[in-house]
Amino acid sequence: MKPDHQNNTINKNEKQFENLVKPIALIVSFGAAVAILVYVYKFKGNGLGGTTEFGELGDYIGGILNPILGFATVALLIFSIRLQMKELGASTKALEASQKAHEDQVDVSKKELTAMVQSNIDQQNALKDESRRNQLTENARLSLK
């Protein structure tokens, strides 16, 4: 994968996460506000009361918000797992492409090495042939003298 494509994928995933977190935060906030408003409306004539009533308020709000927060946590966890699976898939594809490129480079290097070895062998054979010709020429010249 190209780095620009990876950055675009990361930015896209961050935006998706932000788009999911905002509604969940609004739902949790709305749930808390509704719970408090219902409680205040219920006890409006009596005032907010003392420590017992505040304890009841805490139990009431906790009873309402715990399921909402639990759902939000599970939703974010599922989204996070899905996001990680997508990223893992993209990383796997990138690694496979990189491995293929390295294998291709090894093949090219082997071919170049084979060509260089063959070239050296050809040069050595040419030098041997030239040396033999020079030796034969020298021997022929000496025998003619």
Backbone torsions as a table, in degrees:
resi	resn	phi	psi	omega
1	MET	NA	147.3	177.1
2	LYS	-79.0	147.3	179.2
3	PRO	-57.5	-37.8	179.1
4	ASP	-61.9	-40.6	179.7
5	HIS	-65.3	-38.6	178.6
6	GLN	-64.7	-43.1	179.0
7	ASN	-62.7	-40.9	178.4
8	ASN	-63.5	-39.4	178.9
9	THR	-65.2	-43.2	179.6
10	ILE	-63.4	-46.6	179.1
11	ASN	-61.3	-40.8	179.1
12	LYS	-63.0	-43.2	179.9
13	ASN	-66.8	-38.3	177.5
14	GLU	-64.0	-40.8	178.8
15	LYS	-65.3	-40.7	177.7
16	GLN	-61.6	-41.7	-179.9
17	PHE	-65.1	-44.8	178.2
18	GLU	-62.6	-39.0	179.2
19	ASN	-66.5	-25.4	177.5
20	LEU	-85.2	-37.9	-176.7
21	VAL	-67.9	-40.8	-177.5
22	LYS	-59.1	-50.3	178.9
23	PRO	-63.6	-37.3	179.4
24	ILE	-65.3	-42.1	177.5
25	ALA	-62.5	-39.2	177.7
26	LEU	-65.5	-40.9	179.1
27	ILE	-63.6	-44.8	179.4
28	VAL	-63.1	-45.8	178.7
29	SER	-62.4	-43.3	178.5
30	PHE	-62.8	-42.4	178.1
31	GLY	-61.0	-42.6	178.5
32	ALA	-64.8	-44.3	-179.1
33	ALA	-63.7	-43.0	178.9
34	VAL	-63.4	-43.5	-179.9
35	ALA	-60.7	-44.1	179.9
36	ILE	-67.1	-43.3	-180.0
37	LEU	-63.5	-40.5	178.4
38	VAL	-64.5	-42.5	-179.9
39	TYR	-64.4	-46.9	-179.9
40	VAL	-62.6	-42.1	179.4
41	TYR	-62.9	-39.8	-178.9
42	LYS	-64.8	-38.8	-177.0
43	PHE	-108.7	23.5	-175.8
44	LYS	-60.0	-44.8	-178.5
45	GLY	-68.4	-27.3	-177.2
46	ASN	-91.8	-2.4	-173.1
47	GLY	78.1	-174.3	-179.1
48	LEU	-82.4	-15.9	173.6
49	GLY	85.6	-171.7	-177.4
50	GLY	-98.3	-154.3	-175.3
51	THR	-65.5	-34.1	178.6
52	THR	-63.5	-45.3	-179.8
53	GLU	-67.1	-36.1	177.2
54	PHE	-68.3	-34.0	174.1
55	GLY	-62.8	-42.0	176.7
56	GLU	-64.9	-39.0	177.3
57	LEU	-60.7	-44.3	178.8
58	GLY	-62.1	-43.4	177.5
59	ASP	-63.0	-41.5	-178.9
60	TYR	-63.6	-50.2	-178.8
61	ILE	-65.3	-41.9	177.5
62	GLY	-61.8	-40.3	178.6
63	GLY	-64.9	-32.4	179.4
64	ILE	-81.8	-45.5	-172.4
65	LEU	-79.6	-29.5	-178.5
66	ASN	-58.1	-47.1	176.6
67	PRO	-64.3	-36.8	179.3
68	ILE	-65.6	-46.5	178.7
69	LEU	-65.8	-37.0	176.8
70	GLY	-61.8	-44.4	177.3
71	PHE	-62.8	-44.0	179.9
72	ALA	-61.0	-41.2	-180.0
73	THR	-63.7	-45.5	179.8
74	VAL	-64.0	-42.1	179.5
75	ALA	-61.7	-44.4	178.6
76	LEU	-66.7	-36.7	178.1
77	LEU	-64.0	-45.3	179.0
78	ILE	-62.4	-44.3	178.6
79	PHE	-61.7	-42.5	-179.8
80	SER	-62.7	-41.6	179.1
81	ILE	-65.2	-43.3	178.4
82	ARG	-61.4	-42.5	179.5
83	LEU	-62.6	-43.6	179.0
84	GLN	-64.6	-37.2	178.2
85	MET	-65.3	-40.3	177.1
86	LYS	-63.5	-44.7	179.9
87	GLU	-64.3	-39.3	178.1
88	LEU	-63.9	-41.7	177.4
89	GLY	-61.9	-43.1	179.1
90	ALA	-65.2	-40.6	178.7
91	SER	-65.1	-39.7	178.6
92	THR	-62.9	-44.0	178.0
93	LYS	-61.7	-42.3	179.9
94	ALA	-64.2	-41.0	178.2
95	LEU	-65.7	-39.4	177.6
96	GLU	-63.8	-41.1	177.8
97	ALA	-64.6	-40.8	178.6
98	SER	-64.9	-42.1	178.5
99	GLN	-62.0	-43.3	178.7
100	LYS	-61.7	-41.7	179.0
101	ALA	-63.9	-40.9	178.7
102	HIS	-66.4	-40.1	177.5
103	GLU	-63.1	-41.1	177.5
104	ASP	-63.4	-40.5	178.9
105	GLN	-64.1	-39.3	177.6
106	VAL	-62.9	-43.4	178.7
107	ASP	-60.7	-44.4	179.2
108	VAL	-63.3	-42.4	179.9
109	SER	-64.2	-39.7	177.9
110	LYS	-62.9	-43.2	179.3
111	LYS	-63.4	-41.9	178.2
112	GLU	-63.9	-41.9	179.1
113	LEU	-63.9	-43.1	178.1
114	THR	-61.3	-42.9	179.1
115	ALA	-64.5	-39.8	179.2
116	MET	-66.7	-42.2	178.7
117	VAL	-62.6	-45.8	179.2
118	GLN	-62.4	-39.5	178.1
119	SER	-62.8	-42.7	178.0
120	ASN	-64.5	-41.1	177.9
121	ILE	-62.6	-43.7	178.6
122	ASP	-61.7	-41.3	178.6
123	GLN	-65.3	-42.4	178.8
124	GLN	-63.3	-42.9	178.5
125	ASN	-63.8	-39.7	178.7
126	ALA	-64.2	-41.3	178.3
127	LEU	-66.0	-39.5	177.8
128	LYS	-63.9	-44.3	179.4
129	ASP	-62.1	-42.7	179.3
130	GLU	-65.3	-39.0	178.4
131	SER	-65.2	-41.5	178.0
132	ARG	-63.7	-43.7	179.0
133	ARG	-61.9	-43.5	178.5
134	ASN	-62.9	-40.4	179.6
135	GLN	-66.1	-43.8	178.4
136	LEU	-64.7	-40.3	178.5
137	THR	-62.7	-42.5	179.3
138	GLU	-65.2	-43.6	179.0
139	ASN	-63.6	-41.5	179.7
140	ALA	-65.6	-39.8	-179.9
141	ARG	-67.4	-39.7	178.7
142	LEU	-69.5	-35.7	-179.5
143	SER	-73.6	-24.4	179.1
144	LEU	-80.5	-16.6	-177.7
145	LYS	-77.0	NA	NA
